[in-house]
Amino acid sequence: MQELIRTNDLVLISFVDSVLKAEGIGLLVLDSHSSVIDGSIGMVPRRLMVADDDLPQARRLLTEAGLGHELREKDAGLWP
């Protein structure tokens, strides 16, 4: 699994899910429970994860949907 986006924006999470689901790409949202426990103050952002094989297509789809600025960047030291 690879991290695609990290956010607290529930609307963004829903939109990303719908874009990916329309193309048959599964999305796993991590840290949902931690984010709820922190009182929804935004301390623990949710991580949106996709399968390694789906990462290039997911990144392309989200860039085409105008969300390229939300994507985690490999060269920013955020990916292994």
C-alpha positions as CSV (number, residue, x, y, z in Angstrom):
1,M,0.0,0.0,0.0
2,Q,1.1,3.5,-0.8
3,E,-0.1,6.8,0.7
4,L,-1.8,8.9,-1.9
5,I,-3.1,11.9,0.2
6,R,-3.1,12.9,3.8
7,T,-6.0,15.1,4.9
8,N,-8.8,15.9,7.4
9,D,-11.1,17.2,4.7
10,L,-14.1,14.8,4.7
11,V,-15.4,16.2,1.4
12,L,-12.0,15.6,-0.3
13,I,-11.9,12.0,1.0
14,S,-15.4,11.3,-0.3
15,F,-14.5,12.9,-3.7
16,V,-11.2,10.9,-4.0
17,D,-13.1,7.7,-3.1
18,S,-15.7,8.3,-5.8
19,V,-13.1,9.1,-8.5
20,L,-11.1,6.0,-7.7
21,K,-14.1,3.8,-7.2
22,A,-15.4,4.8,-10.7
23,E,-12.3,3.3,-12.2
24,G,-12.2,0.2,-10.0
25,I,-9.5,1.3,-7.7
26,G,-9.9,0.5,-4.0
27,L,-9.1,3.1,-1.4
28,L,-8.2,2.4,2.2
29,V,-8.6,5.3,4.7
30,L,-6.3,4.9,7.7
31,D,-6.4,6.8,11.0
32,S,-10.2,7.5,10.9
33,H,-10.7,6.3,14.5
34,S,-7.7,8.3,15.8
35,S,-9.1,11.4,14.0
36,V,-12.5,11.0,15.7
37,I,-10.9,10.5,19.1
38,D,-8.9,13.7,18.9
39,G,-12.3,15.6,18.9
40,S,-12.2,16.5,15.2
41,I,-9.7,19.3,15.9
42,G,-7.6,18.1,13.0
43,M,-4.6,16.8,14.9
44,V,-4.5,13.4,13.2
45,P,-5.0,13.6,9.4
46,R,-6.4,10.6,7.6
47,R,-4.1,8.7,5.2
48,L,-5.6,7.7,1.9
49,M,-3.9,4.5,0.7
50,V,-4.0,2.6,-2.6
51,A,-2.4,-0.7,-3.7
52,D,1.1,-0.4,-5.0
53,D,0.0,-1.5,-8.5
54,D,-2.8,1.1,-8.6
55,L,-0.7,4.1,-7.5
56,P,0.3,5.4,-10.9
57,Q,-3.3,5.3,-12.3
58,A,-4.7,6.8,-9.1
59,R,-2.2,9.7,-9.2
60,R,-3.1,10.3,-12.9
61,L,-6.8,10.2,-12.2
62,L,-6.6,12.6,-9.3
63,T,-4.3,14.9,-11.3
64,E,-6.9,14.9,-14.1
65,A,-9.6,15.7,-11.6
66,G,-7.7,18.8,-10.5
67,L,-6.3,17.4,-7.2
68,G,-2.7,17.1,-8.2
69,H,-1.8,19.6,-5.5
70,E,-3.2,17.3,-2.8
71,L,-1.0,14.3,-3.8
72,R,1.9,13.3,-1.6
73,E,5.2,13.9,-3.4
74,K,7.8,11.1,-3.7
75,D,10.7,13.6,-4.1
76,A,9.6,15.6,-1.0
77,G,10.9,12.8,1.2
78,L,7.4,11.6,2.1
79,W,7.7,8.2,0.4
80,P,10.2,5.5,1.0
